[in-house]
Amino acid sequence: MKSSEKKVIVFIVEGPSDEAAIGPVIKEFFSKEQVQFLVVHGDITSRDYVSTENVLSKINGLLEFVKEKYRYKTTDFFKIIHLTDTDGVFVPDQYIRTADVPSITYHVDHVDTKSVESTLRRNHQKADILFKLRKTGEIKKIPYRIYYNSCNLEHVLYKELKDFTNEEKEEMADAFAERYENHVEDFISFISDGTAAVPGTYQETWKYIEKDLNSLNRNTNIHQIFVRESENTES
């Protein structure tokens, strides 16, 4: 990449509906940079083969994929922004309950699951990994930040806590993107609203979501993505 060309921002997201919903406003806001979405088709922080010991190398592997695909150099990158769902993983263990459900089901005051043991194992693993990632300031000298939606993206954007089908997610994402197309300031106002946006510094927002049942409630810190570098004085 030539020095006169745009620097690259990599957005790591879990699914295609995430990119479909917020991709347009992200690209509009960061129009001075080259935005590349990387859809990982799942949650890298809760995969069996990912641990606190290797998660940074796994994310670096994703970065290497982007570099190879678009023929970038490390110096071409401006920052890495990682979006994740909390999936209620920080709730105290006693709020995980056995139930006859097809998959893990989230409620504002508890989690239903077929196997309490496996869900607790997932929660503890993901919580440990998220703690490491939110303390990680850079990967291969590229600034890195991880932001959350709780309990998931649909909960934050559409104000419903339920297990949507992929088709429903796609339809809602398209409608959401259309609503805010060319209205990035309206989106920032929406995502910064106090009913969901957690106040405080980046680390303070993470401390908040790690407490009590907060990771099941409608909370997010992705509004901080839209704070210009010149306005962000947090270390």
ABEGO torsion letter per residue (X at the ends): XBAABBBBBBBBBABAAAAAAAAAAAAAAAAABBBBBBBAGEBAAABAABBAAAAAAAAAAAAAAAAAAAGBBAAABABBBBBBBAGGAABBAAABBBBBBABBBBBAABBBBABAAAAAAAAAAAAAAAAAAAABABBGGBBBBBBBBOABAAAAAAGBBBBBBAAAAAAAAAAAAAAABGBAAAAAAAAABAAABBBEBAAAAAAAAABEAAAABBBBAAAAAABBAAABABX
